[in-house]
Amino acid sequence: MLTKLTSAGVRAVLVAIVVATPSLLLPSVSGDTSQIVVLIGLACAVLTFVEYASVYPSLVEFRDAPPFNRTRYLSLFMTVFFLSVLARGQVMPNGLTMFIQAVGALIGHALDFPYSPVRLVILSLPDTATVQEVAQVRAAAGMAYLIGLLAITFFYLILKLHNWPNRSGAFNVWINLPTFDPTAGGDVVDRLNRDARVNLALGFLLPFLIPAIGKAAAELFGNAMVNEPQTMIWMVSLWAFLPLSLFMRGIAMARVADMILEMRKRTSAAETPGGLLVT
């Protein structure tokens, strides 16, 4: 029990660090912003602690099937950290910020081609955005998109090369998929495959839909994405992280469906014509 509480506490602290990273790295953060960040960080930390300290799951999926959530966390942390360093370099440049800015600009230009998600992010900026602001958003979007692609590739390699999640022991569908009800009706495998396809489709479409939503929001709330560094950091981070999460969830649910099919085949092969199990 102590080990479980300690593990939950460490995870809660790590989540709070992600929330606080932009405020810690960016200079001249207002007092009101710091208070809001602290409240959001505490809320996320408490939610994470309660989720991992409890025996019965509620929201977090694949909590006992590493490295699913670890991959998502690292991708989000790296995205927020690098974008915060990029934003810090606009005010307090140093060797690290200049290096990351150069890498981000290179990646951004490589991914900035017609109809690409990075191009759509740039097109969602207001007409009053300066050349420097466009270059900043392009570098941030390119860096975030690359991190997301690397995270998906890493998870897919873990799934194929290490037979995830079997290598971590018995897989409990109820614990790892608390929002999925296997008794809701219909074949479980068909429902898992259907949900997997829906998640993959949404993961593919979101990088194209979010910039359109951001363009509409800019007309209501002004040019916060280019004027407020923290707004830019979180909008670009979520633009890359949400499709990544949906892609990973779709791949994982398809893998669970394949595991159930394999178990059914082994059970059928072990049965005699009379329906008795061979011992």
C-alpha positions in Angstrom: 0.0 0.0 0.0 2.8 2.4 0.8 4.5 1.7 -2.5 1.2 2.4 -4.3 0.7 5.7 -2.5 4.3 6.7 -3.2 4.0 5.9 -6.8 0.7 7.9 -7.0 2.4 10.8 -5.2 5.4 10.9 -7.7 3.0 10.8 -10.6 1.0 13.7 -9.1 4.1 15.8 -8.7 5.2 15.1 -12.3 1.8 16.2 -13.6 2.1 19.4 -11.6 5.5 20.1 -13.0 4.2 19.9 -16.6 1.5 22.4 -15.7 4.0 24.8 -14.1 6.8 24.5 -16.7 5.8 27.5 -18.8 5.4 29.7 -15.8 8.8 28.5 -14.4 10.7 29.2 -17.6 9.0 32.3 -19.0 10.1 35.6 -17.5 7.7 38.3 -16.4 4.8 36.1 -15.5 2.1 38.1 -13.7 0.9 37.2 -10.2 -2.6 36.4 -11.3 -1.3 34.0 -13.9 0.9 32.3 -11.4 -2.0 31.8 -9.0 -4.2 30.3 -11.8 -1.3 28.0 -12.7 -0.9 26.9 -9.1 -4.6 26.1 -8.8 -4.7 24.1 -12.1 -1.5 22.3 -11.1 -2.9 21.3 -7.7 -6.2 20.2 -9.3 -4.4 18.0 -11.8 -2.1 16.6 -9.2 -5.0 15.7 -6.8 -6.9 14.0 -9.7 -3.8 12.0 -10.6 -3.1 11.0 -7.1 -6.6 9.9 -6.4 -6.7 7.9 -9.7 -3.5 6.0 -9.1 -3.9 5.5 -5.4 -7.4 4.0 -5.7 -8.1 0.3 -6.3 -11.0 0.9 -8.6 -10.3 2.9 -11.8 -12.4 5.8 -13.0 -10.9 7.8 -15.9 -7.2 7.0 -16.6 -6.9 4.3 -19.2 -4.1 1.7 -19.4 -2.8 2.7 -16.0 -1.4 -0.8 -15.5 0.0 -1.3 -19.0 3.2 0.7 -19.2 4.7 2.5 -21.1 1.4 3.8 -22.6 0.8 6.7 -20.1 4.5 7.2 -19.7 4.9 7.8 -23.4 2.1 10.3 -23.4 3.4 12.1 -20.4 7.0 12.4 -21.8 5.7 13.6 -25.1 3.6 16.3 -23.5 6.4 17.3 -21.1 8.9 17.5 -23.9 6.5 19.6 -26.1 5.7 22.0 -23.3 9.4 22.3 -22.3 10.7 22.9 -25.7 8.0 25.4 -26.6 8.6 27.2 -23.3 12.3 27.5 -24.2 11.4 28.8 -27.6 9.2 31.5 -26.0 11.9 32.3 -23.5 14.4 32.8 -26.2 12.4 35.7 -27.6 13.0 37.7 -24.4 16.2 36.2 -22.8 18.2 34.5 -25.6 21.1 32.2 -24.8 22.9 29.3 -26.4 20.2 26.7 -25.6 17.3 28.9 -26.7 19.1 29.8 -30.0 19.9 26.1 -30.7 16.3 25.0 -30.1 15.1 27.9 -32.1 17.3 26.9 -35.1 16.1 23.2 -34.8 12.5 24.3 -34.5 12.8 26.6 -37.5 14.4 23.8 -39.6 11.7 21.3 -38.7 8.9 23.9 -39.1 10.1 24.8 -42.7 10.4 21.1 -43.6 6.8 20.4 -42.4 5.4 23.7 -43.8 4.0 22.5 -47.2 0.6 23.0 -48.8 -2.3 21.4 -46.8 0.0 20.2 -44.0 -1.1 20.6 -40.4 1.7 23.1 -39.8 0.6 25.2 -42.7 -2.9 25.2 -41.4 -1.7 26.4 -38.0 0.1 29.3 -39.7 -2.9 30.2 -41.7 -5.0 30.3 -38.5 -2.9 33.3 -37.3 -4.5 36.7 -37.5 -3.6 38.9 -40.5 -1.9 41.4 -38.1 0.8 38.8 -37.1 4.3 39.9 -37.8 6.9 37.9 -39.7 8.7 37.2 -36.4 5.5 35.9 -34.8 4.7 33.7 -37.8 8.2 32.2 -37.7 7.9 31.6 -33.9 4.6 29.7 -34.3 6.0 27.8 -37.3 9.0 26.6 -35.2 6.7 25.7 -32.3 4.3 23.8 -34.4 7.1 21.9 -36.2 8.7 21.0 -33.0 5.5 19.8 -31.4 4.4 17.8 -34.4 7.8 16.1 -34.6 7.6 15.1 -31.0 4.2 13.6 -31.5 5.4 11.6 -34.5 8.3 10.3 -32.6 6.1 9.3 -29.7 3.7 7.4 -31.9 6.6 5.6 -33.6 8.1 4.7 -30.2 4.9 3.2 -28.9 4.3 1.3 -32.1 7.8 -0.2 -31.9 7.1 -1.2 -28.3 3.9 -2.8 -29.3 5.5 -4.8 -32.1 8.9 -5.7 -30.7 8.0 -6.3 -27.1 4.5 -7.7 -27.6 2.8 -4.9 -25.5 1.0 -5.3 -23.2 1.6 -9.0 -22.6 5.2 -8.4 -21.4 3.8 -6.6 -18.3 1.8 -9.6 -17.1 -1.9 -10.4 -17.2 -4.0 -7.7 -18.9 -7.2 -6.6 -17.0 -9.6 -5.0 -19.4 -11.7 -3.5 -16.5 -8.7 -1.8 -14.9 -7.1 -0.6 -18.1 -10.2 0.4 -19.9 -12.5 1.8 -17.2 -14.6 3.8 -19.6 -15.3 0.8 -21.8 -18.2 -1.4 -20.7 -17.8 -4.9 -22.1 -21.4 -5.8 -21.1 -23.0 -2.9 -23.0 -24.1 -5.3 -25.8 -22.6 -6.7 -29.0 -19.4 -8.6 -29.5 -16.5 -7.1 -27.5 -14.0 -7.5 -30.3 -16.2 -5.7 -32.8 -16.8 -2.8 -30.4 -13.1 -2.6 -29.6 -12.2 -2.5 -33.3 -14.9 0.1 -34.0 -13.7 2.3 -31.2 -10.1 1.9 -32.5 -11.1 3.0 -36.0 -13.0 6.0 -34.6 -10.0 7.1 -32.5 -7.6 6.7 -35.4 -9.9 8.7 -37.7 -10.2 11.5 -35.1 -6.5 11.4 -34.5 -5.9 12.0 -38.2 -8.5 14.8 -38.5 -7.8 16.8 -35.3 -4.5 18.4 -36.6 -6.6 19.8 -39.4 -9.7 20.7 -37.4 -8.1 22.4 -34.4 -6.5 25.3 -36.4 -10.0 26.1 -37.8 -11.4 26.1 -34.3 -8.5 28.3 -33.2 -9.2 30.7 -36.1 -12.8 31.0 -35.0 -11.7 31.5 -31.4 -9.3 34.2 -32.4 -12.1 36.3 -33.8 -13.8 36.1 -30.4 -10.9 36.4 -28.0 -8.4 38.4 -30.0 -4.8 37.7 -30.8 -3.9 35.8 -27.6 -2.0 33.1 -29.5 0.6 35.6 -30.7 0.5 38.1 -27.9 0.5 35.7 -24.9 3.4 33.1 -24.8 1.6 30.8 -22.5 -1.5 30.7 -24.7 0.7 29.9 -27.7 2.5 27.1 -25.7 -0.6 25.4 -24.5 -2.6 25.7 -27.8 0.2 24.3 -29.9 0.9 21.6 -27.3 -2.7 20.5 -27.2 -2.9 20.6 -31.0 -0.1 18.0 -31.1 -1.0 16.0 -27.9 -4.7 15.4 -28.5 -4.2 13.6 -31.9 -1.3 11.7 -30.4 -3.4 10.4 -27.5 -6.2 9.4 -29.9 -3.8 7.6 -32.2 -2.2 5.7 -29.3 -5.6 4.8 -27.8 -6.8 3.5 -31.2 -3.7 1.4 -31.7 -3.9 0.1 -28.1 -7.6 -0.8 -28.4 -7.0 -2.7 -31.7 -4.2 -4.6 -29.9 -6.6 -5.6 -27.1 -9.1 -6.8 -29.7 -6.4 -8.9 -31.3 -5.4 -10.4 -27.9 -9.1 -11.4 -27.2 -9.3 -13.0 -30.7 -6.1 -15.0 -30.0 -7.4 -16.2 -26.7 -10.6 -17.3 -28.3 -8.7 -19.2 -31.0 -6.6 -21.0 -28.4 -9.7 -21.9 -26.4 -11.4 -23.3 -29.5 -8.3 -25.3 -30.5 -8.2 -26.8 -27.0 -11.8 -28.0 -27.1 -12.8 -31.5 -28.1 -15.6 -32.1 -30.6 -17.9 -32.7 -27.6 -17.1 -29.3 -26.1 -14.8 -30.7 -23.4 -11.4 -29.1 -22.8 -8.4 -31.2 -23.5 -6.2 -31.6 -20.4 
